[in-house]
Amino acid sequence: MGAKLYVGNLPFSTTDQELQQFFSAHGNVVSAKVIADRYTGRSRGFGFVEMSSQDEAQSAISALHGADMGGRVLVVNEAQPQQERRPFDGRPKNPY
């Protein structure tokens, strides 16, 4: 089973393909996705990479956490499961 990695502090110009290439030196990349703002389409500066095995994922974490990519220091660690969020209804929270 593969392992999903969180990659933070990406340069805003990074594409999915560049992210995949950057991680492919450390194993087989199943998928690579840079997360973009849904309204502007601009990168949010982070993404997710899925490696084909846990060993490859650990190798990528060891080699790339703290590495430089486009003048920015990457944060690479194992992705956490997405937490359940309440739906946003558009109203401000009541402070009382």
Residue pairs with C-beta under 8 A, 6 or more apart in sequence:
1 53
1 54
2 30
2 50
2 51
2 52
2 53
2 54
2 57
3 50
3 51
3 53
3 54
3 56
3 57
3 58
3 78
4 48
4 49
4 50
4 51
4 57
4 78
4 79
5 23
5 48
5 49
5 50
5 51
5 57
5 60
5 61
5 76
5 77
5 78
5 79
6 46
6 48
6 75
6 76
6 77
6 78
6 79
6 80
7 19
7 46
7 47
7 48
7 49
7 64
7 74
7 75
7 76
8 45
8 46
8 74
8 75
8 76
9 45
9 46
9 72
9 73
9 74
9 75
10 19
10 34
10 43
10 45
10 46
10 47
10 69
10 70
10 72
10 74
11 45
11 69
11 70
11 71
11 72
12 42
12 43
12 45
13 43
13 70
14 34
14 43
14 47
14 69
14 70
15 34
16 32
16 33
16 34
16 47
17 32
19 32
19 33
19 34
19 47
19 49
20 29
20 31
20 32
20 49
22 64
22 69
23 29
23 32
23 49
23 51
23 60
23 64
25 63
26 51
26 56
26 59
26 60
26 63
26 64
27 51
27 52
27 53
27 55
27 56
27 57
27 59
27 60
28 51
28 52
28 53
28 56
29 49
29 50
29 51
29 52
30 50
30 51
30 52
31 48
31 49
31 50
32 47
32 48
32 49
32 50
33 47
33 48
33 49
34 43
34 46
34 47
35 43
35 44
35 46
35 47
35 48
36 42
36 43
36 44
37 43
37 44
48 79
49 60
51 57
51 60
57 78
60 76
61 76
61 77
61 78
64 74
64 76
65 74
65 75
65 76
65 77
66 73
66 74
67 73
67 74
67 76
68 74
